[in-house]
Amino acid sequence: MTSMTQSFTRWPVIEKDPRDFRVRPNLLDYADTCAAFTWDDARRALTGAPPAEATGGVVSSGTAMNIAYEAVDRHAEGPNAGKDALRFIGADGAAHSLTFARLAEETSRFASVLRELGIGSGDRVFSLLGRVPELYVAVLGTVKNASVFCPLFAAFGPDPIAQRMTLGDGKVLVTTRALYRRKIVPIRGELPELRHVLIVDAEGSPEEGTLDLAALMAAAPDYGPIAATDREDMALLHFTSGTTGTPKGAIHVHDAVTAHYATGLFALDLHPDDVFWCTADPGWVTGTSYGVIAPLVHGVTTIVDTEEMEVERWYRILEEQRVTVWYTAPTALRMLMRGGVSRARSHDLGALRFVASVGEPLNPEVVIWGQEAFGIPVHDNWWQTETGGIMIANYAAMQIKPGSMGQPLPGVFAAIVARDSEGRPILDDEGLPVLVTEEFEVGELALRPGWPSMFRGYLHEQERYERSFVGGWYLTGDLVRRDRDGYYFFVGRGDDIIKSSGHLIGPFEVETALLEHAAVAEAAVIGIPDEVAGEIVTAYVVLHPGWEATDALRLDIIGFARRRLGPAVAPRELEFTDEVPKTRSGKILRRLLKARALGLPEGDTSTVERPQ
Amino acid sequence: MTERSAREAVYAAIGKVAPDVDVADVADGDRFRQDLDLDSLDFLRVLETIAAATGVTVSEDDYPAVATVGGLISYLLDAAQ
């Protein structure tokens, strides 16, 4: 593996001279900023709490904090009131904006609707929506009411929806008529906790068992003072996939907004006059942290494309909306790359001054391609659902080593933990993890707890939460290496989780759905490398006796899985096999399966069960 | 290529990539993404499947024109002219 060192240096370092920049970067001197930075200072840049008159005379404690107040109301009360907060681009390309003042009013109305329905502090409100204005109003209105918001990706099938809503004790669901009919009606009986379904497009005639959100909003009484929440109160719930078992509901608190603010400042270099576009869907954590909260906290105008990705459309939006800072994903960039540089150059992208990417490792070719297409390189960064915000980044003023995710942000302490052959952390005599110090040595990326957007638990699963910490470090599950300058490089997942189009997919969830097909006796699911998606979900299936491995059956099983899981989670490829490799204790050896599929060395197979 | 063979090629590609879609229920006005629930990777795979079967590749410039089932069928017919 020593050749890896060379591959890092094969790509020339991208030098920068911040004096050439149009705006002065927020993070200029990395060492000085890191040394001086404290999260308390970052908190002081925020209001900290609504003023007493806004909370009806309730004097806030020193630890009061509300995400919606920081993101919306404090701007609505000041000179930003008439500024566009969110600008939605419709199918026809026309823009429809909500100002900060309007967003404050709408979110208060939504909070009032919840309160009138008896939904209060800590109650979970779910959404199953595309990127429509009602979604953004619901996120912020929910946290305004001290309730907890949990977004679901609209492309999920009924199975992932039912599972997450059950695990999250969802009391309210905000969705559309079409999604309700297709995905909720078949599972409503499995959701006894679900009290209210709010339909955003009911137009006066909600389905039976649902409510007309627009009518409720129109009739909602004045909400009055915003709910008094504490920094440590639960605000958001984001589900993420595990290797085994059910998805995990990562709990985030109101103080996360401190990290959204600081990372928006340092990693995205947000300035008040920016027009910012985060292409992620709020159904995933990036679309909430950076598609809603971070830019609004900074008082910048955020673009929301209500449609699906399309190359020409995206360039038109960048051009027409004069986007200055753009946060997107490797899969999308690779799709743009397929379209060629000339397509980018045929648009005036002159407003664009910073491009960042997250979701999966960004290959060096894309970083370089950015220079040709946009005139600026793409800045990779790294974080995950549990961290709530960007942890490691290529910030605007730093030299880029293509292929690197960058360096830890101010206030973030990262290390690499050594692992044994079983993938467990190696501990010293005192039970502390042994840290990797050698350049380019692979280990598990670990973070020192203490940043405000760190998850505070997996809902109802304290033990699973505790297992993700060892000797004072949070273990991320990602394998990385680091060079002598402190740049981190992603190597792969330390577990069997699949990363496809930037989304984490738990193989167990997919296998469980496949096993419900009458023909399937055993199933193992892995990610196979793909040029565009990073990995694509691939299933290996053993059939019950009496079933014939035909192409028609293969398609039938894929269709079955897509109906249950949705296209984002279901396998795109499926192969029949005679056996699924397992340990003697019956655990599926997905890594061995993957090595076989890719023609790689199989490694230590001494624990593999051999059929008699 | 006839209208019928173009239609068959499109239906076959949908059936291969998204077997959850019942092509008997598909209307020409249906949009791949919004109405048939295909995601962007599915859509690329549909175009790749069609390219392999018919030899017609769709340029990225023309993606808006082939966003619907009927649009893609017409595109294949025009390309074959």
Chai-1 contact restraints between the chains, C-beta under 6 A:
chainA,res_idxA,chainB,res_idxB,connection_type,confidence,min_distance_angstrom,max_distance_angstrom,comment,restraint_id
A,E308,B,R33,contact,1.0,0.0,6.0,A-B,restraint_1
A,M309,B,S40,contact,1.0,0.0,6.0,A-B,restraint_2
A,E310,B,Y63,contact,1.0,0.0,6.0,A-B,restraint_3
A,V311,B,E60,contact,1.0,0.0,6.0,A-B,restraint_4
A,G339,B,E60,contact,1.0,0.0,6.0,A-B,restraint_5
A,A533,B,L41,contact,1.0,0.0,6.0,A-B,restraint_6
A,L555,B,P19,contact,1.0,0.0,6.0,A-B,restraint_7
A,I558,B,P19,contact,1.0,0.0,6.0,A-B,restraint_8
A,G559,B,P19,contact,1.0,0.0,6.0,A-B,restraint_9
A,G559,B,D20,contact,1.0,0.0,6.0,A-B,restraint_10
A,R562,B,D20,contact,1.0,0.0,6.0,A-B,restraint_11
A,R563,B,D20,contact,1.0,0.0,6.0,A-B,restraint_12
A,P567,B,D39,contact,1.0,0.0,6.0,A-B,restraint_13
A,P567,B,D42,contact,1.0,0.0,6.0,A-B,restraint_14
